[in-house]
Amino acid sequence: MIQVGIIGGAGYTAGELIRLLLHHPKTEINFVYSTSNAGNKIYDVHQDLFGDTELKFIDTVNPDVDVLFLCLGHGNSTQFLKENTFSKNTKIIDLSNDFRLESSSIIDGKAFVYGLPELQKEAIKKANYIANPGCFATALQLAILPLAAHKLLFDDIHIHAVTGATGAGTAVSATSHFPWRDNNFSHYKAFSHQHLDEINQTVQNLQPNFSSEINFIPNRGNFSRGIFATIYTKFQGSIAEAKELYQTFYKEAAFTFISDNDLHLKQVVNTNKCLLHLSKKNDKLLITSIIDNLLKGASGQAIQNMNLMFGFEETLGLHSKANYF
C-alpha cells in the first residue's frame, strides 16, 4: 500500500480524489491537508463520503508520503512547494496549471512532466513529478492529437466547448450562483482561455509547422459536471480514413474510445473516459469530445498518472459506471 497525502482537501477535485483513493486497492490516505478545515471530519465537507471514512482534515504534512497530490488554486502550488520540503522519494502530482508549460515546468530542481497519458505514457512511467492537464485541455487535445501527430493540421481549428458549474470550483461567484446558472447559457474568456497555452504547446511539439489559429470559445452550461466539445477543421482525407487514423492512434489507450454514434454527456459523467465521434461535411472534419471534467479532466486522470508512475495497472481504481439515468 502506498501512502498518499493530499494538499488543499476541500475542493471538488480533492473530494473526487479522496473518493477514488479510499476505494483504490493499492493506496492508503495518510493525510488530507486543509488549513481552513483542520480538525473537521472529511465528510463534514464532502458529504458524499459519509460512511466511507472517519478521517479528519489536518494542518500539518507528513514529508515522507509516497505520493503527494496538490489540489490547490492556480499559482498556489509553486508557493506551497517553496514553503514545504518533502522526501526525495515522494512523487508529486499537481492539479493546478503551475507546471504545465515547459517554460515553468521546473522548480527547485523538480522537473514536471506533462501528464496526458495518451501523449506521454512512457515519460509518465519514469517521472517523479507530474503536471496534470487542465479539463478543457484534456478534452480538446484528445480530439486533435491524431491529426497533429500525423502532421495533418493545415487550417484554423474552431472549438466550442461547454462545461458544467463544477469547473468553476467551490467558491461562490455571480456566474455559479444557482438562480443565474439555471436555465441559462453564456460564453467566457473567448479566444483567451488559459488552457489554450497547453493545447498550443502540444500541437507545436507534434507539428512544428502548424501556423494557423486555434479559435476556442468556452461556454458555461446549466449542469453540474462534464465537458461537451465540438471541434472542426479542414481535412483532406475521407471519413473512413479519419476513423482509421483515430482508431489506430488510440488502440492502446485505456480510457479513450471512438464511437460510431452521436454522443451525449451522460455517457461519461462519473467515469474516467473520453469518448470521441467523427463526422465529415465537404472538406470539414467535425470531432466531438466528451469527458467528466472532475475525473478524466482532473482527479481520475491524476490517479491514472499515479498508476503509471508506480507500475500499477493503468485502470486500477478507475472502473465506474456512468450516471446514465
RAGIQUI-V289333 format. One record per residue. N is the residue number from 1. RES is the residue in one small letter. SS is DSSP state (helix for helix, strand for strand, loop for the rest). PHI is phi in degrees with one decimal (NA if undefined). D_FIRST is the distance of its C-alpha to the first C-alpha in Angstrom with 1 decimal. Layout:
[[N;RES;SS;PHI;D_FIRST] [N;RES;SS;PHI;D_FIRST]]
This chain:
[[1;m;loop;NA;0.0] [2;i;strand;-91.2;3.8] [3;q;strand;-90.2;6.5] [4;v;strand;-118.4;9.3] [5;g;strand;-116.8;13.0] [6;i;strand;-127.1;15.9] [7;i;strand;-108.3;19.5] [8;g;loop;81.5;22.3] [9;g;loop;-87.4;20.8] [10;a;loop;-98.5;24.0] [11;g;loop;-84.7;25.0] [12;y;helix;-63.5;24.9] [13;t;helix;-65.4;22.3] [14;a;helix;-64.8;20.0] [15;g;helix;-60.1;20.6] [16;e;helix;-67.5;19.7] [17;l;helix;-61.9;16.6] [18;i;helix;-60.9;15.4] [19;r;helix;-57.2;16.6] [20;l;helix;-69.4;14.6] [21;l;helix;-69.5;11.2] [22;l;helix;-60.5;11.8] [23;h;loop;-108.3;12.1] [24;h;loop;-78.4;9.7] [25;p;loop;-72.0;7.8] [26;k;loop;-117.5;4.7] [27;t;strand;-126.1;5.1] [28;e;strand;-130.9;6.2] [29;i;strand;-75.4;9.7] [30;n;strand;-82.7;10.8] [31;f;strand;-159.9;14.4] [32;v;strand;-125.4;16.9] [33;y;strand;-95.3;20.0] [34;s;loop;-155.4;23.4] [35;t;loop;-66.4;26.5] [36;s;loop;-79.6;28.7] [37;n;loop;-122.7;26.5] [38;a;loop;-52.9;25.1] [39;g;loop;95.0;25.2] [40;n;loop;-83.3;25.3] [41;k;strand;-65.2;23.0] [42;i;helix;-60.4;21.2] [43;y;helix;-73.5;23.0] [44;d;helix;-67.4;26.2] [45;v;helix;-97.3;25.9] [46;h;loop;-96.4;23.8] [47;q;helix;-69.7;25.7] [48;d;helix;-71.8;24.2] [49;l;helix;-97.2;21.1] [50;f;loop;-59.8;23.2] [51;g;loop;93.5;21.8] [52;d;loop;-98.3;18.2] [53;t;loop;-158.4;17.2] [54;e;loop;-111.1;18.9] [55;l;loop;-60.0;17.3] [56;k;strand;-115.1;20.1] [57;f;strand;-67.7;20.8] [58;i;strand;-131.2;21.3] [59;d;loop;-114.8;23.4] [60;t;loop;-126.9;21.6] [61;v;loop;-120.2;18.8] [62;n;loop;-99.4;16.1] [63;p;loop;-74.2;17.0] [64;d;loop;-110.5;14.0] [65;v;loop;-66.3;11.2] [66;d;loop;-74.4;9.5] [67;v;strand;-144.6;11.3] [68;l;strand;-121.9;14.3] [69;f;strand;-102.9;16.1] [70;l;strand;-101.0;19.8] [71;c;loop;-111.6;21.6] [72;l;loop;-100.4;24.9] [73;g;loop;-64.8;28.4] [74;h;loop;-58.3;30.0] [75;g;loop;96.7;31.0] [76;n;helix;-87.0;28.7] [77;s;helix;-65.6;25.7] [78;t;helix;-58.3;28.1] [79;q;helix;-64.2;29.3] [80;f;helix;-62.5;25.9] [81;l;helix;-69.9;24.7] [82;k;helix;-73.0;28.1] [83;e;helix;-96.0;27.7] [84;n;loop;-133.3;24.1] [85;t;loop;-111.6;22.6] [86;f;loop;-123.5;19.0] [87;s;loop;-56.6;17.6] [88;k;loop;-64.7;18.7] [89;n;loop;-91.0;15.1] [90;t;loop;-79.4;14.2] [91;k;strand;-84.7;14.6] [92;i;strand;-125.5;16.7] [93;i;strand;-122.0;17.7] [94;d;strand;-101.7;21.0] [95;l;loop;-97.8;22.4] [96;s;loop;-89.1;25.9] [97;n;loop;-98.2;28.7] [98;d;loop;-63.4;28.8] [99;f;loop;-122.0;27.7] [100;r;loop;-74.6;28.5] [101;l;loop;-90.9;31.8] [102;e;helix;-58.4;32.3] [103;s;helix;-69.4;34.8] [104;s;helix;-129.7;32.2] [105;s;loop;-87.7;28.9] [106;i;strand;-119.8;28.8] [107;i;strand;-138.8;28.4] [108;d;loop;49.9;28.5] [109;g;loop;81.8;27.7] [110;k;strand;-89.7;24.6] [111;a;strand;-99.9;25.6] [112;f;loop;-87.1;24.2] [113;v;strand;-94.6;24.1] [114;y;strand;-68.8;25.4] [115;g;loop;-97.5;22.6] [116;l;loop;-100.8;24.6] [117;p;helix;-58.1;22.9] [118;e;helix;-67.9;26.2] [119;l;helix;-108.9;27.8] [120;q;helix;-128.5;25.4] [121;k;helix;-55.5;22.7] [122;e;helix;-66.9;23.1] [123;a;helix;-66.9;23.3] [124;i;helix;-63.5;20.2] [125;k;helix;-59.1;18.2] [126;k;helix;-95.7;19.6] [127;a;loop;-84.0;19.4] [128;n;loop;-104.7;17.8] [129;y;strand;-136.1;19.6] [130;i;strand;-123.5;20.3] [131;a;strand;-98.7;23.2] [132;n;loop;-70.7;22.5] [133;p;loop;-65.1;25.9] [134;g;loop;-72.3;28.1] [135;c;helix;-68.6;28.6] [136;f;helix;-59.7;32.2] [137;a;helix;-59.4;31.5] [138;t;helix;-64.5;28.9] [139;a;helix;-61.3;31.3] [140;l;helix;-79.1;34.3] [141;q;helix;-65.9;32.9] [142;l;helix;-63.1;31.7] [143;a;helix;-73.8;35.2] [144;i;helix;-120.3;36.9] [145;l;helix;-51.9;34.6] [146;p;helix;-60.9;36.3] [147;l;helix;-68.8;39.7] [148;a;helix;-65.3;38.9] [149;a;helix;-64.0;37.2] [150;h;loop;-102.5;40.4] [151;k;loop;56.2;42.7] [152;l;loop;-112.4;44.2] [153;l;loop;-94.6;44.3] [154;f;loop;-121.8;48.0] [155;d;loop;-144.7;48.8] [156;d;loop;-57.8;47.6] [157;i;strand;-108.2;44.5] [158;h;strand;-115.5;44.9] [159;i;strand;-131.7;42.0] [160;h;strand;-122.5;42.1] [161;a;strand;-139.7;38.8] [162;v;strand;-115.8;38.1] [163;t;strand;-121.5;35.1] [164;g;loop;-77.7;34.3] [165;a;helix;-65.5;34.6] [166;t;helix;-66.0;30.8] [167;g;helix;-63.2;31.3] [168;a;helix;-89.6;33.3] [169;g;loop;85.2;30.5] [170;t;loop;-83.4;30.8] [171;a;loop;-65.0;33.8] [172;v;loop;-73.6;37.0] [173;s;loop;-138.4;39.6] [174;a;loop;-60.1;42.9] [175;t;loop;-91.2;41.6] [176;s;loop;-107.6;38.6] [177;h;loop;-65.1;40.7] [178;f;helix;-54.3;41.1] [179;p;helix;-61.0;44.9] [180;w;helix;-81.0;45.0] [181;r;helix;-74.8;42.2] [182;d;loop;-64.9;43.3] [183;n;loop;55.0;45.8] [184;n;loop;-136.6;45.7] [185;f;loop;-158.4;44.9] [186;s;strand;-159.5;45.1] [187;h;strand;-107.2;44.1] [188;y;strand;-155.2;42.9] [189;k;loop;49.3;42.5] [190;a;loop;-58.8;44.6] [191;f;loop;64.8;44.4] [192;s;loop;-138.6;42.4] [193;h;loop;-61.9;38.9] [194;q;loop;-61.8;36.3] [195;h;helix;-72.0;34.2] [196;l;helix;-59.8;37.3] [197;d;helix;-61.7;36.4] [198;e;helix;-63.5;33.2] [199;i;helix;-64.0;35.0] [200;n;helix;-61.5;38.0] [201;q;helix;-61.3;35.8] [202;t;helix;-64.2;34.2] [203;v;helix;-62.0;37.6] [204;q;helix;-65.7;39.3] [205;n;helix;-68.0;36.7] [206;l;helix;-84.3;37.1] [207;q;loop;-135.8;40.8] [208;p;loop;-59.4;42.5] [209;n;loop;-86.6;45.9] [210;f;loop;-69.3;45.0] [211;s;loop;-128.4;47.5] [212;s;loop;-85.7;47.8] [213;e;loop;-102.1;46.4] [214;i;strand;-107.3;43.3] [215;n;strand;-100.9;44.7] [216;f;strand;-119.9;42.0] [217;i;strand;-111.2;43.0] [218;p;strand;-80.6;40.0] [219;n;strand;-128.5;40.9] [220;r;strand;-96.0;39.8] [221;g;loop;-99.9;39.4] [222;n;loop;-95.7;40.0] [223;f;loop;-136.3;36.6] [224;s;loop;-79.1;33.2] [225;r;loop;-147.3;30.9] [226;g;loop;119.2;31.2] [227;i;strand;-129.3;33.1] [228;f;strand;-119.5;36.1] [229;a;strand;-124.0;37.5] [230;t;strand;-118.7;40.6] [231;i;strand;-129.7;41.4] [232;y;strand;-138.4;44.5] [233;t;strand;-158.5;46.2] [234;k;strand;-73.6;48.8] [235;f;loop;-142.3;47.8] [236;q;loop;-82.7;50.4] [237;g;loop;-85.9;49.0] [238;s;loop;-85.1;49.0] [239;i;helix;-65.2;46.5] [240;a;helix;-63.2;45.7] [241;e;helix;-66.9;45.0] [242;a;helix;-63.7;42.8] [243;k;helix;-63.5;40.7] [244;e;helix;-63.7;40.4] [245;l;helix;-59.6;39.3] [246;y;helix;-70.5;36.5] [247;q;helix;-60.7;35.4] [248;t;helix;-67.9;35.2] [249;f;helix;-61.5;33.4] [250;y;loop;-103.6;30.6] [251;k;loop;-63.4;30.5] [252;e;loop;-101.2;27.0] [253;a;loop;-75.4;25.7] [254;a;loop;-75.0;22.9] [255;f;loop;-131.1;24.2] [256;t;strand;-107.9;27.8] [257;f;strand;-133.3;30.6] [258;i;strand;-102.9;34.4] [259;s;strand;-103.8;36.3] [260;d;loop;-83.8;40.0] [261;n;loop;-107.9;40.5] [262;d;loop;-57.5;41.0] [263;l;loop;-103.2;37.8] [264;h;loop;-141.8;37.2] [265;l;helix;-63.5;34.5] [266;k;helix;-63.7;33.3] [267;q;helix;-69.6;31.9] [268;v;loop;-119.3;29.0] [269;v;loop;-61.0;28.4] [270;n;loop;79.5;24.9] [271;t;loop;-126.8;23.7] [272;n;loop;-99.6;22.4] [273;k;loop;-86.0;25.5] [274;c;strand;-118.4;28.5] [275;l;strand;-107.3;31.6] [276;l;strand;-122.8;34.7] [277;h;strand;-135.2;38.3] [278;l;strand;-118.4;41.2] [279;s;strand;-148.6;45.0] [280;k;strand;-137.9;48.0] [281;k;strand;-130.6;51.4] [282;n;loop;55.6;53.9] [283;d;loop;-100.7;52.3] [284;k;strand;-105.3;49.4] [285;l;strand;-98.3;45.9] [286;l;strand;-105.2;44.0] [287;i;strand;-115.7;40.2] [288;t;strand;-101.6;38.5] [289;s;strand;-131.6;34.8] [290;i;strand;-132.4;32.7] [291;i;strand;-145.2;29.2] [292;d;loop;-87.0;27.5] [293;n;loop;-64.1;27.7] [294;l;loop;-89.1;24.6] [295;l;loop;-108.9;22.3] [296;k;loop;-59.0;23.5] [297;g;loop;-85.7;25.5] [298;a;loop;-161.2;22.7] [299;s;helix;-69.9;19.3] [300;g;helix;-63.5;18.7] [301;q;helix;-65.6;19.7] [302;a;helix;-62.0;17.5] [303;i;helix;-72.7;14.4] [304;q;helix;-56.4;16.3] [305;n;helix;-65.5;16.5] [306;m;helix;-58.7;12.9] [307;n;helix;-57.9;12.3] [308;l;helix;-66.1;15.1] [309;m;helix;-64.3;14.2] [310;f;loop;-99.2;10.9] [311;g;loop;76.3;12.7] [312;f;loop;-81.5;11.3] [313;e;loop;-58.5;14.2] [314;e;loop;-58.3;16.1] [315;t;loop;-92.6;16.6] [316;l;loop;-59.2;13.2] [317;g;loop;76.6;13.2] [318;l;loop;-121.9;16.7] [319;h;loop;-85.0;19.0] [320;s;loop;-151.8;21.4] [321;k;loop;-90.5;25.1] [322;a;loop;-63.7;27.6] [323;n;loop;-79.1;29.6] [324;y;loop;-80.4;32.7] [325;f;loop;-152.1;34.7]]
